[in-house]
Every structure is written in C-alpha cells, then in structure tokens.
Amino acid sequence: MAANGDSQTVSEYIVHHLTNLTYGKLPGGYERYDGSVVAEGGQWAMAHGADEITAMGFNAIHVDSMFWSVGLGVLFCWLFRRVAVNATAGIPSGLVNFVEMVVEFVDGTVKDTFHGRNPLIAPLALTIFVWVFLMNLMDLIPVDLIPHTLMLAGVEYQKIVPSTDPNITMGMAVGVFVLMLFYSIKVKGFGFVKELTLNPFNHPLFIPVNLFMEVVGLLAKPFSLGLRLFGNMYAGEMIFILIAALFSVGVFWLLPAALLQIGWAIFHILVITLQAFIFMVLTIVYLSMAHEDH
C-alpha cells in the first residue's frame, strides 16, 4: 500500500480501498488477470479487480458488505437481548442504562412522528437506528487496519463499512418501500388508487398527469432514503482514505495527516449518528403517511 511504503501509487491505493470483495460468475471465454481463460459455461470465483467485477454482472455478491452488515445485525440482536434478559427493576447502570436510553429515545421519536397504531413501527425504528449506526461506526476504524491484516491472510479486497455500498443502503430502502406499499394498500384499500390518480388535480381528465407525478414522488422516497445514506458515508470514507494517503507523501506530512485524521474522526461521530437518525425518522414518516387514510 502507498501509505505503508509499497510500490502502489496513491491512485491505486484509493481504488483498492474502494473495491469490494466480490463473488460471482465469470462468463465463458473471459480472460482473467493471470492470463487464464474461463471455460465454456462460466466459472464462479472471487473477482480480481474492477474489470472482473464488471464481467460478473448484476448477480455478483459483495461478500464483505454482506458479512459485515449481517454480522453487525447479529451483534445488535445479541447485545440487546442480553441487556433485556439481565435487566432488573433496580437502578440501571453501564450498558443497561445506555440501551434503555436508546430505546426511550427511539420510542419518544416514534410517538412524536407516527400518528397511526402499529406495534411494528417502534421495533423497526429501533432496529434501523442501531443497525445503521453500527454500520456507520465501522468508518471510525483506521482504513488500513482490517484490510491490510486480511491481505496477510490472502484476502485481497475488503470494505468494512457496509453503508458505503449502495447495494446495502438501497436494499434497506427497498425494504421500507415494500412496507410503505403494504400498509398503504392495507389501510387505505381502494383509497390508495384514488390517492395516486386524483391528487393533486381532482378531475378524471388529469388522471394520467396525477398518476405520473404521484408515482414519481412515490419512487423518489426509497431512492432518496438509500442514496442519501450511501452518499454521505461514501464521502466520509473517501476523506479518510485521502488523509491516509498523505502518510506516504513524506515525513513532514505525518503530523498534519495524524491531526487531520483525529479531527475528521471527531466530526464524523456526529455524521454517523445523524445519518442513522435521519434514516430512522424518514422511515417513520413514510410509514406514517402510509397509515393516513384521507
């Protein structure tokens, strides 16, 4: 790596850190990085570089994003279940106190924002807030620590911040979108169709115009939800990588780079928390709108 004095250039260092560990099927006849040619029928393999990732197409899986996101989700479930089991009627302390504070904060936000009745909303909001926060929190780990350690074990690529992968953020947004459609149809029934066709102009002649505007507005919600989180976290990760690349410039940049890393990390604590909160609040708002039967 460039930051560690290897032959890798700064540009290659940045590209390497932004490449996912990808598993997919290479098409038959494709020439791989080592000169070998994939046999007819294709070959399932770990990708080496962006060209092979592109050749794998849509069905390729970002193994690192899946591993870290699922692992952090399991960590959240285990941690909160342990706290719930060990909770007592006495005065909470330590981790129990912190978890209770988070639960009360999310519950208060749901009560203030969600105007329907649905026992799923509060647990869903808590899951989204903590899960997104944990994924964002991975951005505070030094950018070379885990990837370089895994390279020693033979794992060439590794992105440890799942929320910098649009597949993860858009996957969560699509899940919220499906819930929006489900509750819109369940609560409003045929009124949901009228909402799409007779708003904002309540006249049959304007049904095509109304439908176009309402569908565009409806589809914009999951895209804005997922891309906002991805864009903010990707930019934050890019800044960390650029600052880390300064360590390879020369000895005089070591102290400024270290100060920049510390300063950006402190500021980034606010960013990762705010992005988790925004994703949670928008989810609550969208589901509240789906429950409003006019």
Order of alpha helices (4+ residues) and beta strands (2+ residues): alpha-beta-beta-alpha-beta-alpha-alpha-alpha-alpha-alpha-alpha-alpha-alpha
